[in-house]
Amino acid sequence: MKQILSFALLVIALTVNARTTTNEDVSAHTVTTRASGTEDSRMQLTTYLLFAGTCKDAMTFYHAIFGGELTMTTVGDSPMKAAFPVAMHGRIVSARLKSKAVDISASDWLRPNQKRIQGNAVCLYLSGGNPDDTKSLFGKLSEGAEVTDLLGDQPFGLYGALNDKFGNRWMFHSEKK
């Protein structure tokens, strides 16, 4: 069981030498860091979602909306196959969707002795782009969703929010036309 937990943490965690300095802010999500005595490295904050056995369906759904490249590996196809119970071999241990609009990594919940808790304090925020693209993506993600804020004009631009059919919270914002 410790191997499962260690592997799951390895998949999620990014460890950096505690003595790092920031060189420049390349974008809102990428930071150049320099560990003492080493070359510059790129550290990037990306979205990582944990699903309750629906990772394959969710990532396939998101791929249909955003396009791009989707890669997925099941537990049974991973080098860690022997560390997991056979009943978990069909679960996704690693998935990534990379397109022009999103970079989402994900897996199924792989801690059988701990309960997965769906949070409501973190959301996926799609911003920028043009209003037509925002309307299109909002419409597609609305399928089976709980729309909490209808997409509409606000003083600060076009805005809407929803909880998709997999329980993930999305917020949308673009400038007015």
Secondary structure, 3 states (H helix, E strand, C coil): CHHHHHHHHHHHCCCCCCCEEEEEECCCCEEEEEECCCCEEEEECCEEEEECCCHHHHHHHHHHHHCCEEEEEEHHHCCCHHHCCHHHCCCEEEEEEECCCCEEEEEECCCCCCCCCCCCCCCEEEECCCHHHHHHHHHHHCCCCEEEEEEEEECCEEEEEEECCCCCEEEEEECCC
